[in-house]
């Protein structure tokens, strides 16, 4: 999602269709066994030095580091293909497509897999019966996603019937792990489960209202191999975003404007392995990323407390598992130098996000840029060329990012050891 001045729609996870599809994109229609896109990677043609440098006389909020162009790997998607969500593990990425509920009857019904190391792209699952295929996640050899439909799947309203699918790469068949029905409506629609995967553990959310917590959900951690439930946690409020790492779960939750279909008065919670309750880390949190000892999230006090359903001043924060103390990683979203950061990812001691600097002091029509925060220096750096970025992933030795600003949408990837970041602040 790209930021726009003072009126950026936070993704409303409660609303599965509304606000997600400005233009119905074309769909990928090849069968699940087909290979889509170019059979081999197409590296960026011009090499650039890996050195901190400024792109223009304008002084931006972050030092700029040039990427090694000759080492960037790419996988192109069909013209007009629009990604909804993605999840990365090293050079491998799974993602879904916007368009479910539009005139394009194939859009939003499949899950795709790209491998930046060898340039391959293929469909790995398509929902049966015209259902949506939603928010895939990947860890190691395991992939999971949600398939769902509304009670009224013509007008896209009502209860939401869902099932969580899992498969084992490279050639396993998708199979159902668990299924259910979510009945509480937000904007007239049931809410799909959230997913996060780490190794052979999958965390997901299900409705679980109680007398004391009418907006409560339950976070369940299940073994993806044998299907057994390992543990679960009742939440106090409605979950907005969630991330699992090493048996521990970070999640944001908040109150719900059911008519407006958004969450507010949010907070970031942390459920430590071996405990039965969660502790609060910070207020006003939205999207969450968590891997290893690093937790990253988007904080937006004005949006959270203003109850407007739109991003106002989104800023990326980080915390270490050592103390769970929040600290800003991104620049203050002041609307003068920086509109703010969204879509954080975490891994290998780094946090990455999409940062928008198209401000009055520096008009930048090229869209968002990739920013990386380094645990070693405690500083953030802008990586270039990354114009048009929306989603990224980092970990297992790779940095990957997606751009829709190229002639065709493209996944990019580069090994982390090929990027020269400063070694001291």
N, C-alpha and C positions, 0 to 999 in steps of 0.2 A: 504494500500500500504506500502511495506517495503522499507526502505531507503537502498541504496547501495552507496558505496564510490564515490562521485563526479559526479555521473551520475544517478540521480533518476528522473524518469519520473513523472512530475507533471501531475495530471489527467487533460486531455484536455477536458473540458466540451463541447467544440465545436464539438468534434469527438465522436460519439456515439458508434462506434464499434472499430475503429483502436486503437490498443495498450491496449485493455481491457482484452483480453483473450489469455494468453500464452498457455494454455492447455484446450481444450474443456472438461468441467466437465460433469459428469452424471447429470440428471435432476430429480426433484421430479415430479412424474407423477400421484399422487393420486388426486382425484377430490377435489373441493374446500371445501367440507364438511368434508373431512377426517382429522383425527388426525395423524400427522407425528411424528416419533421419540418416545422416551419413555414417558409413560403416567404420570410419576411422576419424580420429580427432583432427581438427583443423587449427593449428596453433596460430596465435596472433602473428602477422607477418613481420612486424618491425620490432626488433629488440630495443629495449630502453634500459638504461642503467638503474641498478637498485640503490638509489641514494636519495636521501631526504632533499627535497627541493620544492620551490614554490611554483605553482602553475601559472600565476599571474601576479601583477603588482599588488593586487588585493590581498590583504592578510586575513586568512580564514581562521576558524576557531581551532584548527589542528595542524600540526606539522604534516607536510605531505611526503609520502614515500612512494616512489615509483616501483611498480611491479615489473618483474623480469618477463617482458612480453614474449620472448622466445620459448619460455617454459610454461606459458598458460595453455591449458588444454580446453577445448570447447566441444559442446554438443548442441547443435541447432534443433529447434522445434519447428513444426509447421507454421507458416505465416498465419498470424491472427490467433494462435494458441495462447490462452491466458491462464496462468497458474493461479490456483487458489491457496494451497498451503504446501510446504515441503518439509522434508526431514533428511538430514545427511549423516553419513557415517564414513569418514574418510572421503574418498573420491566418489562414493556411491550415493545417489540421491533418489528418493521416492517422492512423488508429488501427485496432486489431483488437479482438476480443471474447473474453472468457473463455467457457469452456463446451465446448471441444473434448474429446470423450471422455465426455460425459455423455449422458443420455437425450434431450437436445435435439439432434437430429441435424443441425440447421442452424447451431448456435452454433459460433463459432470458425473458420468456413470462408470468411469474407468480409473485405474491407478497405473502410474507409469514409473519406470525405473531407468535411470541414466547412470552410466559409469564413465566418469571423466578420465579414468586411467586408460581406457581402450576406445573411448568414443562411441560406445553403443547406447542404444535407446530402444526400449520395447514396452509394450503393455503387459502387465503382470496379473491384472485382474479386472473383470467387468462385472458389475452387479447384475443379478438376475431380475427379471420382471420390471425393468425400467427404473430400479431403485437408484438412489444416489450412492456414489462411492466417495468417501469423505476422509480427509486429514490422515493420510498414511504416515506411519513412523517406521524407522529402521534402526536396528542395532545388530551388528555382526551379521549372522545369516538369517535373522528373523525380521519379518515385515508384518505389520498389522494395520488394519484400517476399519472404518465403520461403514456399513451399508444400511440405508434407512429409507423410509417412506412415510408420508403423512396419512392420516385417516381419510382425508379428502385430498387425494393426490392429483386432482384436477385443478383445484384452487389453491393447493399447497397450504392447507390449514389443518388444525386439529392434532390429536395425539400422534406421537412419533414412534413407530415400530422400528427397532434397530437390531442389528446383529454385528458382532465384532468378528472379523475374519483375520486369520493368521496364515502365513505360509513361510516355507523355508527356502532360501535361495541356494543354488541357482535355478533349480527346476522343479521345486515342490509345487503341489496343487493347493490352492486356497481352501481352507476349511473353517467352519464356524467354531468359535471358542465359547461364546456366550451370547445370549439374546435377551431382549426385554422390550418393554413399552414405557415411554416417558409421557406422562399425561398433563403435567403442569405447563400451561401455555404462556409464552412470552411473545407479544405481538401476534397472538392468535396461532402460534406454532409451538409444537413440542420441541425440546432441546436435545440435540444429539449428544452422546457421551464424548468426553475428552479422552485422549489417549496419550501415553508416553511410554516408551520402551527402553530398557537397559539390560543387555544380555538376554537371559531367558525369563526376565520378569516384565510383565505388562501392567501398568497402572491405568485404570479407567474410572470414570465417574458414572454413578447412577442416582436417580432421584431417591431421596430418603428424608422426606419431611417428618418432623416430630412435633409434639405439642410445644416444646420449648424452642424449637428451631424450624419454623414452618417453611423457611427457604433452604433448609439443609439438604446436602447431597452426601453421598458416601463415596469415598475413594477406596477402590478395591485393587489390591496387588495380587496378580494371578500368574502362575507358572504357565508359559505358553507351550510347553512340551506336553505335560500331563494334565493341564487344565485345573490343577488344584489351587484353591485360594490360600494364599500365604498369610495375609493380614488385611485389615480394613480399618477405615477411620471415618467417623461421622463428622461432617463439617458443620459449622455454625450458620454459614450463609451460602449463597449460590456461588459455585465455582466459576471463575472467568477463564483462568489459564492454569496449567499444571505441568510439572516436569519431574521426572524420576531419575535418580542417579545413585548407584551403589546402595539400593534398598531404602533410600531416603527420598522424601517428596517435598517439593516446594510448590505452593499454589497460591493464587490470588482469589479472593472471594469478596462478595459485596451484596448490598441490597439490590433489589430489582425494581425497575419501572416496567411493569408488565405491559402497559399500554404502549409506552415509547420504545420498548424492547431494548433496554440497555441497563448496565449495572453501574452503581455509584457507591460512594462511601466504601471504597474497596480497601483491602489490606492484604499484605503478603504474609503468608503463614509457612512454617517449616515443621515438617513431621519427621523427627529423627528416628533412625532405625532402632528398634527395641523399645520404643515408647508407645503409649496409647493415646497421647494427646499431642496437639500441635502448639507451637509458640509463635507469637507475632514478631515479625522482623521489621516491618515498616507499614505505614499507611499509604493509601492512594496508589496502589500498584495495579498494573494491568498485565501485559504480556510477560511471561516468565521463561527463562532459560536456565538450565542447571546441568553441569557436568563436572565430575571430579570434585574438587574442593571449591569451585567457583560458581556463584549464583549471580545471575544478571536479570534485570527486569526494567520495564518502563514504568516510571512514576509520573503522575500527572495530577497534582493537587487541585488545580482549577477544574478539570474535568470531573474528578472524583467527587468533589464537594459542591460543584456547581450544578450537578445533575442535568447536564445538557446533552449527554450522549455523543459528544464530539470531542476529539482531542483538542486541548488548548495550549498547553506547554509541556509536551511529552519529553522527558529526559531519561537517559539510561543510567541506572545505578548498578553497583556491584557490591557483593559481600563475600567474605571468606567463610568457610565452614568453621574456621578456628574461633571466630567470635560473633558471627552473624551481624556484624555492624555495617550498616548501610553507608556507602560513600558514593558521591557522584562520579561517574566515568565519562559521561558525555557533557558537552558544553551546555550552559544554561540556555533553554529555548526562549531567547529574549525577543524574537521577531525582528531583530536588527542584524545580527550576525548569523543566527541559527534559528530555524523554525523548530528543530527538535529531532529526536531519534526514535525509531520504531523497529520492531521485529528483531529483538536481540537473539543471538546464539552464543553458546559457550562451549569450550573444550580446549584441552591441552594448555590451560592457563591463560587463554585469551577469551575476550568477549568481542563480538562483532555486531554491527547493526547498520540499518539504512539511515543516513543522516541527510536532511534537506537544508540547503543553504541558499535557496532562491529567495533572497531578502531584498528589501529596498536598497540597502547599501551595496548589494552585489547580485544583480539579476542573473539567474543561472537557469536557463530553460532546459538544461540537460538532465534535470531530475535529481534523484537522490544519489548519494555517493557512499561507498563502503568505508566504514570507520572500524578500526581494530584497537582494542584496549589490551595492554600487555601487563600481566601481573608483575613481571620483573621490574619494570620502570614505574608502574602505577600511572601510565600516561596513555592517551589515545592518539592514534595517527590516522590520517586520511590516506587511503590507498588509491592510486590512480594508474591506469585509466579504468574507472568503474562507473561512469555516468549511466543513469537509467536503472540503477540497482533497485530491487525491491526486497528480495529474500537472500539470506546467506546461511552458511553453515561452517563450523570450524571444529576440528578434532581429528584424532587418529592420523596426525601428520599432514592434513590437507586443509586448505581454505577453498570453499566453493561459493559461488554467487550467481544470481540469475538477473538478467536484464531483459526488459521488453522494449528498449529504445533502439536496438539494432534493427537492420532491415527485417530480420526475423528474430523472434525471441531466442535467447541463447543461455545455456548454462556454461559457466567458466569455472576452471579449477586450477590450482597451483599448489605445489607442495610447500608447506610452511618453511622448510629449511632453505627454500629458494628466495625467501623474502628477507631483505636486510633491514631490520628495525634497529633503532638505536639501542645500545645495551645499558645505557644509563640515562636518568632523567635529563 
